Amino acid sequence: MPDSLKTTRIAFVVAAGLEFATAALIVFIFISGAVLIGWGTERAGLLGSALLGATGIFLAAGFAAFGVAGLVIASAIAKGRPWARYAGIAVAALYLIAIPIGTILGIIALAGLLGRDARDWFGTSRPVRRPADLPPTTI
């Protein structure tokens, strides 16, 4: 595997780790808020508390899902799966929004996935494995 794609894989793994850490932090913040409000008190039944709890769960699940997607894409890049290049470009473009660390990781990932090495790695220039020749069958 070319070095530029190894760097791209590392960028996806680092981004996934940061996304898992963010999901854990969000869960911690929202659980701490629930504890401070009180589980069984009158204030816990307010609409704002319910909306904040649902928002926290939704955000944490979203970050965890992006973390899993990043790890799956990094694994598929190592195996040379053609779909990993397109999925990686899409996710790396989303990383650009997360200033400043996500932007850096997105640029690194895009540079690796849009380069000549990526075209060679994911393209048809690699030898194609063909099934073993089978003897002709007679009917």
C-alpha positions in Angstrom: 0.0 0.0 0.0 1.4 3.4 -0.9 2.5 5.7 1.9 -0.1 8.4 1.1 -2.9 5.9 1.6 -1.3 4.7 4.9 -1.4 8.3 6.0 -5.0 8.6 4.9 -5.9 5.5 6.9 -4.2 7.0 10.0 -6.2 10.2 9.5 -9.4 8.2 9.5 -8.5 6.2 12.6 -7.5 9.4 14.4 -10.8 11.0 13.4 -12.7 8.0 14.5 -11.0 8.1 17.9 -11.8 11.7 18.3 -15.4 11.0 17.4 -15.7 8.2 20.0 -14.2 10.6 22.6 -16.6 13.3 21.6 -19.5 10.9 22.0 -18.3 9.8 25.4 -17.9 13.4 26.5 -21.5 14.3 25.3 -22.9 11.3 27.2 -21.0 12.4 30.3 -22.2 16.0 30.0 -25.8 15.1 29.6 -25.8 12.4 32.3 -24.2 14.9 34.6 -26.9 17.4 33.7 -29.6 14.8 34.5 -28.0 14.1 37.8 -27.8 17.8 38.7 -31.5 18.3 37.7 -32.5 15.2 39.6 -33.8 11.9 38.4 -37.1 11.8 40.3 -37.7 15.4 41.1 -40.4 17.6 39.7 -37.9 19.5 37.5 -37.0 16.2 35.7 -40.4 16.1 34.2 -40.1 19.4 32.4 -40.1 19.5 28.6 -36.7 21.1 28.4 -35.1 18.2 30.3 -36.7 15.7 28.0 -35.5 17.6 24.9 -32.0 17.9 26.3 -31.8 14.2 27.1 -33.0 13.2 23.6 -30.6 15.7 22.0 -27.7 14.3 24.0 -28.5 10.7 23.0 -29.0 11.7 19.3 -25.6 13.6 19.3 -23.7 10.9 21.0 -25.1 8.2 18.7 -24.3 10.4 15.6 -20.7 10.9 16.7 -20.3 7.2 17.5 -21.8 6.3 14.1 -19.3 8.5 12.3 -16.5 6.9 14.3 -17.6 3.4 13.2 -17.9 4.6 9.6 -14.3 6.0 9.8 -13.0 2.7 11.1 -14.8 0.7 8.4 -13.5 3.1 5.7 -10.0 2.8 7.0 -10.2 -1.0 6.9 -11.6 -1.0 3.4 -8.9 1.3 2.2 -6.3 -1.2 3.4 -8.0 -4.0 1.5 -8.3 -1.8 -1.7 -12.1 -1.8 -1.9 -13.1 0.6 -4.7 -16.1 1.9 -2.7 -13.8 3.0 0.1 -12.3 5.7 -2.0 -15.7 7.3 -2.7 -17.0 6.9 0.8 -13.7 8.2 2.1 -13.9 11.3 -0.1 -17.5 12.0 1.1 -16.6 11.6 4.8 -13.3 13.6 4.4 -15.3 16.4 2.9 -17.6 16.4 6.0 -14.4 16.5 8.2 -13.5 19.8 6.6 -16.3 21.5 8.5 -14.9 20.6 11.9 -12.4 23.4 12.4 -9.4 23.1 13.2 -8.6 19.4 13.8 -11.2 18.0 11.4 -10.1 20.4 8.7 -6.5 19.1 9.0 -7.6 15.5 9.0 -10.0 16.1 6.1 -7.2 17.7 4.0 -4.8 14.8 4.7 -7.5 12.3 3.8 -8.5 14.1 0.6 -4.9 14.5 -0.5 -4.4 10.7 -0.2 -7.7 9.7 -1.8 -7.5 12.1 -4.7 -3.8 11.4 -5.6 -2.3 9.2 -8.3 -1.4 6.5 -5.8 -5.1 6.1 -4.9 -6.1 5.8 -8.6 -3.5 3.0 -8.9 -4.5 1.3 -5.7 -8.2 1.3 -6.2 -8.2 1.2 -10.0 -8.0 -1.7 -12.4 -4.2 -1.5 -12.7 -3.9 -4.1 -9.9 -4.0 -7.7 -11.1 -7.4 -9.1 -11.1 -7.8 -12.5 -9.4 -9.6 -14.9 -11.6 -11.2 -18.1 -10.4 -9.3 -21.3 -11.3 -10.1 -22.7 -14.7 -12.8 -25.3 -14.4 -12.9 -28.3 -16.8 -15.7 -28.1 -19.3 -18.8 -29.9 -18.4 -20.6 -32.3 -20.7 -24.3 -32.4 -20.9 
